[in-house]
Amino acid sequence: MADAVIVVALLLTAGAATAAVATRDPARQALVLSLLGLFLGVVFTVLQAPDVGLSQLAVGSALTPLLIMLSVRKVRRRGKEGEK
């Protein structure tokens, strides 16, 4: 049973990583990156490293995508101001 959970978690992580690479829009890529961080947190927890999993959830699925989204927003605002 534990092996099946590990395989499913790794497959979800691999799928999310592939989707993050294949996505071209930075805003959507940040959302997919958030899912990837969530799946990695699950993998770490399943592999009996809950402290690393919690850190991954905080940084990988919350802070990093938030910073990317704020950066994309600022760049898009500056681009619109430059067009005027």
VENURSUL-V43857 format. One record per residue. RES is the residue in three letters. PSI is psi in whole degrees, -180 to 180 (NA if undefined). OMEGA is omega in degrees with one decimal (NA if undefined). Layout:
BEGIN
((RES/PSI/OMEGA) (RES/PSI/OMEGA))
END
This chain:
BEGIN
((MET/-44/-178.9) (ALA/-36/178.8) (ASP/-38/179.3) (ALA/-40/178.6) (VAL/-41/178.9) (ILE/-44/-179.4) (VAL/-44/179.4) (VAL/-43/179.7) (ALA/-41/178.9) (LEU/-37/177.3) (LEU/-41/176.5) (LEU/-40/178.5) (THR/-43/179.0) (ALA/-40/177.7) (GLY/-42/179.0) (ALA/-37/178.0) (ALA/-41/177.1) (THR/-42/178.7) (ALA/-36/178.8) (ALA/-37/179.3) (VAL/-36/-175.6) (ALA/-20/-178.4) (THR/133/-176.9) (ARG/-33/-178.6) (ASP/124/-176.3) (PRO/-34/179.4) (ALA/-45/176.9) (ARG/-35/178.8) (GLN/-36/177.0) (ALA/-39/177.6) (LEU/-42/177.5) (VAL/-36/176.8) (LEU/-34/176.0) (SER/-42/175.9) (LEU/-39/178.0) (LEU/-43/177.1) (GLY/-38/177.4) (LEU/-46/179.9) (PHE/-37/176.8) (LEU/-38/175.5) (GLY/-39/176.9) (VAL/-42/179.2) (VAL/-46/179.8) (PHE/-39/179.3) (THR/-41/179.0) (VAL/-34/179.8) (LEU/18/172.8) (GLN/43/171.7) (ALA/69/-173.6) (PRO/-30/178.8) (ASP/-41/176.7) (VAL/-38/178.4) (GLY/-42/177.3) (LEU/-40/176.9) (SER/-41/178.9) (GLN/-41/178.2) (LEU/-42/-178.2) (ALA/-47/-174.6) (VAL/-51/-172.6) (GLY/-32/-176.7) (SER/-4/180.0) (ALA/-60/-172.2) (LEU/-49/-177.0) (THR/-50/177.6) (PRO/-35/178.2) (LEU/-45/178.4) (LEU/-38/178.0) (ILE/-44/-179.9) (MET/-41/177.8) (LEU/-39/178.4) (SER/-43/178.8) (VAL/-42/179.2) (ARG/-45/-179.1) (LYS/-42/179.3) (VAL/-42/179.8) (ARG/-36/176.7) (ARG/-44/179.6) (ARG/-35/177.9) (GLY/-38/179.0) (LYS/-35/178.4) (GLU/-34/179.7) (GLY/-23/-179.6) (GLU/-24/-175.6) (LYS/NA/NA))
END
